[in-house]
Amino acid sequence: MQQCHCSTPTQRMRLASAMIAHEGTYGRVSELSREHHISRQSLYTLRTRGKEGLERVFFPKEQKIEEEERISRAVLTLLVEAHASREGIQRCLEELVGVHVSLGAISAIIHQAGEKAQEQLKRCLPTGKRALALDEQYGNERGKGYLNIVDVRSWVMVASIPPIRIKLSVQQLPGRFLMHIKLRVIRTHNPDHPAKVEQY
């Protein structure tokens, strides 16, 4: 059988409507395929597109929410996996998704994701008296590193100090760390206020 596609939008619309109206009817797809000389796969594609069009008309809010979520996922994926700048994310969205998103909207998505991550981190912080470990993490600046406090059992990072110049050996870092930030660990038994580190 020669496989072809309907030539006009009206024909495609009628076939999509027929596929939706008779969905689940045994033999109807084969019948339409023979009558209109179109493949079964093309008919299923028309049915899918017809459903999407109806959903856009009758469920616009749901479609808008899904579109916003899809764009947010794309923004965060490009940020985390590709390490793209905001301008790079904007160009990728235009090229790959066909959607223009302002730099302000991209920044808002990143900021909102950061706030959610912070809230999640707060819920994961251990409570009560804990064993802590000090750790250094070098960044892009030569000779400078982040200094972190990590809960030994859960591996949750309780505190992180912005990059400071490090000229000491690894063995000297713990003492230098405590001297630099002058921190103290406050133990609390209230589950709403987990153990925290204060800098003063």
Backbone hydrogen bonds, N-H to C=O, Kabsch-Sander energy under -0.5 kcal/mol:
donor,donor_aa,acceptor,acceptor_aa,energy
4,C,2,Q,-0.5
4,C,37,H,-1.0
12,R,8,T,-2.1
13,M,9,P,-2.5
14,R,10,T,-2.2
15,L,11,Q,-2.3
16,A,12,R,-2.5
17,S,13,M,-2.3
18,A,14,R,-2.3
19,M,15,L,-2.5
20,I,16,A,-2.1
21,A,17,S,-2.8
22,H,18,A,-2.1
23,E,20,I,-1.1
25,T,22,H,-2.3
26,Y,24,G,-0.6
28,R,25,T,-1.5
31,E,27,G,-2.0
32,L,28,R,-2.5
33,S,29,V,-2.3
34,R,30,S,-2.1
35,E,31,E,-2.5
36,H,32,L,-2.3
37,H,33,S,-0.7
38,I,33,S,-1.4
43,L,39,S,-1.7
44,Y,40,R,-2.3
45,T,41,Q,-2.0
46,L,42,S,-2.2
47,R,43,L,-2.3
48,T,44,Y,-2.2
49,R,45,T,-2.3
50,G,46,L,-2.5
51,K,47,R,-2.3
52,E,48,T,-2.2
53,G,49,R,-2.2
54,L,50,G,-2.1
55,E,51,K,-2.5
56,R,52,E,-2.0
57,V,53,G,-1.4
58,F,54,L,-2.8
59,F,55,E,-2.5
63,Q,59,F,-2.0
64,K,60,P,-2.3
65,I,61,K,-2.4
66,E,62,E,-2.4
67,E,63,Q,-2.3
68,E,64,K,-2.4
69,E,65,I,-2.4
70,R,66,E,-2.3
71,I,67,E,-2.3
72,S,68,E,-2.4
73,R,69,E,-2.4
74,A,70,R,-2.0
75,V,71,I,-2.6
76,L,72,S,-2.5
77,T,73,R,-2.3
78,L,74,A,-2.3
79,L,75,V,-2.0
80,V,76,L,-2.7
81,E,77,T,-2.5
82,A,77,T,-0.9
82,A,78,L,-0.5
84,A,78,L,-2.0
89,I,85,S,-2.7
90,Q,86,R,-2.1
91,R,87,E,-2.2
92,C,88,G,-2.4
93,L,89,I,-2.4
94,E,90,Q,-1.9
95,E,91,R,-2.2
96,L,92,C,-3.3
97,V,92,C,-0.6
97,V,93,L,-1.5
98,G,93,L,-1.4
99,V,93,L,-1.6
101,V,99,V,-0.6
106,I,102,S,-2.1
107,S,103,L,-2.5
108,A,104,G,-2.1
109,I,105,A,-2.1
110,I,106,I,-2.2
111,H,107,S,-2.6
112,Q,108,A,-2.6
113,A,109,I,-2.1
114,G,110,I,-2.1
115,E,111,H,-2.2
116,K,112,Q,-2.1
117,A,113,A,-2.2
118,Q,114,G,-2.2
119,E,115,E,-2.2
120,Q,116,K,-2.3
121,L,117,A,-2.3
122,K,118,Q,-2.2
123,R,119,E,-1.5
124,C,120,Q,-1.1
125,L,121,L,-0.9
125,L,122,K,-0.6
128,G,188,T,-1.0
132,L,130,R,-0.5
133,A,150,V,-2.6
135,D,148,N,-2.3
137,Q,146,Y,-2.7
139,G,144,K,-1.1
144,K,141,E,-1.9
145,G,164,I,-2.1
146,Y,137,Q,-3.7
147,L,161,I,-1.4
148,N,135,D,-3.4
148,N,146,Y,-0.5
149,I,159,A,-2.8
150,V,133,A,-2.8
151,D,156,V,-3.0
152,V,131,A,-2.6
155,W,151,D,-1.9
158,V,149,I,-2.0
158,V,156,V,-0.8
159,A,149,I,-1.3
161,I,147,L,-3.1
164,I,145,G,-1.9
166,I,143,G,-3.1
167,K,165,R,-0.6
172,Q,169,S,-0.7
173,L,169,S,-1.0
176,R,172,Q,-1.9
177,F,173,L,-3.3
178,L,174,P,-2.1
179,M,175,G,-2.0
180,H,176,R,-2.4
181,I,177,F,-2.0
182,K,178,L,-1.6
184,R,198,E,-1.1
186,I,184,R,-0.5
186,I,196,K,-1.9
187,R,185,V,-0.6
193,H,190,N,-1.9
195,A,126,P,-0.9
196,K,186,I,-1.1
198,E,184,R,-1.8
200,Y,181,I,-0.6
200,Y,182,K,-0.7
